[in-house]
Amino acid sequence: QVQLEESGGGLVQAGGSLRLSCAASGRTFSSYCMGWFRQAPGKEREFVAAISRSGQITLYADSVKGRFTISRDNAKNAGYLHMNNLNTEDTAVYYCAVDVTQPWGTHLVRENGYDHWGQGTQVTVSS
């Protein structure tokens, strides 16, 4: 069973940066695509970014494009979300997820496109 654990969340001022990490265990990290989602209070969980198994293909939500960067280090069984120029609208619980059965595809922008999820890490952006 794939296990995921997010870390790196915290409190940051608007305009600041954070790097979230997703540590994976149970399977070879390179065997699955990875994505990040977030959920703010009172809102639906929304897609943030996704990355292919090799890291060669990435996809971003319009709301974070140009500010966030998704990456992975398969040798370390880890994925990352670098968040720059944070806004108060970015305040949310951020979740890492993986798809262990399918290759890259547009299904990765949807919650049901993933097989396993981490517990989430809180990001709070103050103004």
Long-range contacts (C-beta under 8 A, 24 or more apart in sequence): 1-26, 1-116, 2-26, 2-27, 2-32, 2-98, 2-100, 2-115, 2-116, 3-116, 4-96, 4-97, 4-98, 4-116, 4-117, 4-118, 5-118, 5-119, 6-94, 6-95, 6-96, 6-118, 6-119, 6-120, 6-121, 7-121, 8-121, 9-93, 9-94, 9-121, 9-122, 9-123, 9-124, 10-122, 10-123, 10-124, 11-124, 11-125, 11-126, 12-86, 12-123, 12-124, 12-125, 12-126, 13-125, 13-126, 13-127, 14-86, 14-87, 14-88, 14-125, 14-126, 14-127, 15-85, 15-86, 16-86, 16-125, 17-82, 17-83, 17-84, 17-85, 17-86, 18-83, 18-86, 18-123, 19-80, 19-81, 19-82, 19-83, 20-80, 20-81, 20-83, 20-94, 20-96, 20-121, 20-123, 21-78, 21-79, 21-80, 22-78, 22-79, 22-80, 22-81, 22-96, 22-118, 23-77, 23-78, 24-77, 24-78, 24-79, 24-98, 25-77, 27-100, 28-74, 28-77, 29-72, 29-74, 29-76, 29-77, 29-78, 29-79, 30-54, 30-74, 31-100, 32-98, 32-99, 32-100, 32-101, 32-115, 33-98, 33-99, 33-102, 33-103, 33-104, 33-108, 34-70, 34-72, 34-79, 34-96, 34-97, 34-98, 34-99, 35-96, 35-97, 35-98, 35-99, 35-108, 35-109, 35-113, 35-114, 36-70, 36-79, 36-81, 36-94, 36-95, 36-96, 36-97, 37-94, 37-95, 37-97, 37-111, 38-90, 38-92, 38-93, 38-94, 38-95, 38-123, 39-92, 39-93, 39-95, 39-120, 40-89, 40-91, 40-92, 40-93, 43-92, 45-95, 45-111, 47-109, 47-110, 47-111, 48-81, 48-94, 49-81, 50-108, 50-109, 51-79, 52-103, 52-104, 53-103, 53-104, 57-104, 59-108, 59-109, 61-109, 63-89, 64-90, 83-123, 86-123, 86-125, 87-125, 88-125, 88-126, 88-127, 89-125, 90-123, 90-125, 91-123, 91-124, 91-125, 92-122, 92-123, 93-120, 93-121, 93-122, 93-123, 94-120, 94-121, 94-122, 94-123, 95-119, 95-120
